[in-house]
Amino acid sequence: MNTSFHPLPPGYTHVQHTFEPVFDEHSRILILGSFPSVKSRENQFYYGHPQNRFWKLMALLLNVPVPQSIDEKKTMLLTHGLALWDVIASCDIKGSSDSSIKNAVPADISRILKAADIQTIIANGGTAFRLYGRYCEPVTGRPAVLCPSTSPANAAFSLERLMECWKPVMNLV
């Protein structure tokens, strides 16, 4: 019996993604993050950090009020043909630091691709883009479009600059 145990490096936690993707058969654009932040894991929904601009950005792009509740967020996405998930199903991570992700296990993106006619796959930030390219694109055979991260860590991009980058990609469908 193999009883080998590999301890995690200091500061790391092994974390499993615990909430489901948002999609239905009408979804046409799939937006992928890397892995939920500590705040998102606490809230059990995507982009839960109050400083993350994802929900404000989507509301501006879609010309709708910023959704507040999880149900409002799901409704906004599904009403506009958007699907949302993360590239990673589980990993070892330090807090919310994407750059610290180790031992990543990819999510099964094919679930969404089989259920919906996804026209565009958008990676929300460089880490999601790199991880998608490494783990998912070889399986799906479909490239992702890189958009700048909505994370507060991406302070170089104002909400206006994010809009300029995301808008042409969102209009592909």
C-alpha positions as CSV (number, residue, x, y, z in Angstrom):
1,M,0.0,0.0,0.0
2,N,1.3,3.4,-1.0
3,T,1.1,5.7,2.0
4,S,3.3,8.5,0.6
5,F,2.2,12.0,1.5
6,H,3.4,15.1,-0.1
7,P,3.1,18.0,2.3
8,L,2.0,21.4,0.9
9,P,4.5,24.2,0.8
10,P,4.2,26.8,3.6
11,G,1.2,29.1,3.1
12,Y,-0.5,26.8,0.5
13,T,-4.0,25.2,0.8
14,H,-5.4,22.5,-1.4
15,V,-8.7,23.9,-2.6
16,Q,-11.6,22.3,-4.6
17,H,-13.9,24.5,-6.7
18,T,-17.2,24.1,-4.9
19,F,-19.8,25.9,-7.0
20,E,-21.3,25.1,-10.4
21,P,-20.8,26.8,-13.7
22,V,-23.5,29.2,-15.0
23,F,-24.8,28.2,-18.4
24,D,-27.8,26.9,-20.4
25,E,-28.5,25.8,-23.9
26,H,-28.8,29.5,-25.0
27,S,-25.3,30.4,-23.9
28,R,-23.1,31.7,-26.8
29,I,-20.1,33.2,-24.9
30,L,-18.1,31.4,-22.3
31,I,-16.2,33.5,-19.9
32,L,-13.5,31.7,-17.9
33,G,-11.7,32.9,-14.8
34,S,-8.7,31.0,-13.3
35,F,-9.9,29.9,-9.9
36,P,-12.2,31.6,-7.3
37,S,-10.7,34.0,-4.8
38,V,-11.0,33.5,-1.1
39,K,-13.9,36.0,-1.1
40,S,-15.6,34.1,-3.9
41,R,-15.1,30.8,-2.1
42,E,-16.7,32.3,1.0
43,N,-19.6,33.7,-1.0
44,Q,-19.9,30.5,-3.1
45,F,-20.1,32.5,-6.3
46,Y,-17.9,34.1,-8.9
47,Y,-16.2,37.4,-8.5
48,G,-17.2,37.9,-4.9
49,H,-14.5,40.4,-3.9
50,P,-16.1,43.8,-3.7
51,Q,-13.2,45.4,-5.6
52,N,-13.5,43.0,-8.5
53,R,-14.9,44.9,-11.5
54,F,-16.4,41.9,-13.3
55,W,-20.1,42.6,-12.4
56,K,-19.8,46.3,-13.0
57,L,-18.1,45.7,-16.3
58,M,-20.7,43.2,-17.5
59,A,-23.6,45.5,-16.5
60,L,-22.0,48.4,-18.5
61,L,-21.3,46.2,-21.5
62,L,-24.9,44.8,-21.4
63,N,-26.4,48.2,-20.5
64,V,-28.2,46.8,-17.5
65,P,-28.2,47.7,-13.7
66,V,-25.3,46.1,-11.7
67,P,-26.7,42.8,-10.3
68,Q,-26.5,42.4,-6.5
69,S,-27.7,39.0,-5.6
70,I,-26.4,35.7,-6.9
71,D,-29.8,35.1,-8.6
72,E,-29.7,38.5,-10.3
73,K,-26.1,37.8,-11.5
74,K,-27.1,34.4,-12.9
75,T,-30.2,35.9,-14.6
76,M,-28.1,38.7,-16.2
77,L,-25.6,36.2,-17.6
78,L,-28.2,33.7,-18.9
79,T,-30.5,36.4,-20.3
80,H,-27.6,37.7,-22.4
81,G,-26.3,34.3,-23.6
82,L,-23.3,34.3,-21.3
83,A,-21.8,31.3,-19.5
84,L,-19.3,31.6,-16.6
85,W,-16.9,29.1,-15.1
86,D,-13.2,28.7,-14.1
87,V,-10.4,26.8,-15.8
88,I,-9.3,25.1,-12.7
89,A,-11.4,22.5,-10.7
90,S,-8.9,22.2,-7.8
91,C,-5.4,23.3,-7.0
92,D,-2.9,24.2,-4.3
93,I,-3.0,28.0,-3.8
94,K,-1.8,30.7,-1.5
95,G,-4.9,32.8,-0.6
96,S,-6.2,34.2,-3.8
97,S,-2.9,34.5,-5.7
98,D,-3.3,33.2,-9.2
99,S,0.5,33.3,-9.6
100,S,0.8,30.8,-6.7
101,I,-1.4,28.1,-8.3
102,K,0.3,24.7,-8.3
103,N,-0.9,21.1,-9.0
104,A,-3.9,22.4,-11.0
105,V,-6.6,20.0,-12.1
106,P,-8.6,21.5,-15.0
107,A,-12.4,21.8,-15.0
108,D,-14.3,19.8,-17.6
109,I,-15.2,22.6,-20.0
110,S,-16.6,20.1,-22.5
111,R,-19.7,20.0,-20.2
112,I,-20.6,23.5,-21.4
113,L,-19.4,23.0,-25.0
114,K,-21.7,20.0,-25.4
115,A,-24.8,21.7,-23.9
116,A,-24.5,25.1,-25.7
117,D,-23.5,26.5,-29.0
118,I,-20.5,28.5,-27.6
119,Q,-19.2,30.9,-30.3
120,T,-16.5,32.6,-28.2
121,I,-14.4,31.6,-25.2
122,I,-13.0,34.5,-23.2
123,A,-10.3,34.2,-20.7
124,N,-10.6,36.8,-17.9
125,G,-6.9,37.6,-17.4
126,G,-3.5,36.2,-18.3
127,T,-3.5,33.4,-15.8
128,A,-6.9,32.0,-17.0
129,F,-5.6,32.4,-20.6
130,R,-2.4,30.5,-19.9
131,L,-4.1,27.8,-17.9
132,Y,-6.8,27.3,-20.5
133,G,-4.1,27.0,-23.2
134,R,-2.2,24.4,-21.2
135,Y,-5.1,22.3,-19.9
136,C,-8.3,22.9,-21.9
137,E,-7.4,24.0,-25.4
138,P,-5.6,20.7,-26.2
139,V,-8.9,18.9,-25.2
140,T,-11.4,21.3,-26.8
141,G,-9.4,22.2,-29.8
142,R,-10.8,25.7,-29.4
143,P,-8.7,28.8,-28.7
144,A,-9.7,31.4,-26.1
145,V,-9.6,35.2,-26.5
146,L,-7.5,37.0,-23.8
147,C,-9.2,39.9,-22.1
148,P,-7.6,41.9,-19.3
149,S,-8.4,40.7,-15.8
150,T,-11.2,42.4,-13.9
151,S,-9.3,41.6,-10.7
152,P,-8.4,44.5,-8.3
153,A,-4.8,43.2,-8.7
154,N,-5.0,44.5,-12.3
155,A,-4.9,48.1,-11.1
156,A,-3.3,49.3,-14.4
157,F,-6.7,48.9,-16.1
158,S,-9.5,51.4,-15.2
159,L,-13.1,50.3,-15.7
160,E,-13.1,52.4,-18.9
161,R,-10.0,50.7,-20.3
162,L,-11.5,47.3,-19.4
163,M,-14.6,48.2,-21.4
164,E,-12.5,49.2,-24.4
165,C,-10.8,45.8,-24.4
166,W,-13.8,43.6,-23.6
167,K,-16.5,45.4,-25.8
168,P,-15.2,44.2,-29.2
169,V,-14.9,40.6,-27.9
170,M,-18.3,40.6,-26.4
171,N,-19.8,41.9,-29.7
172,L,-18.4,38.9,-31.7
173,V,-21.6,37.0,-31.2
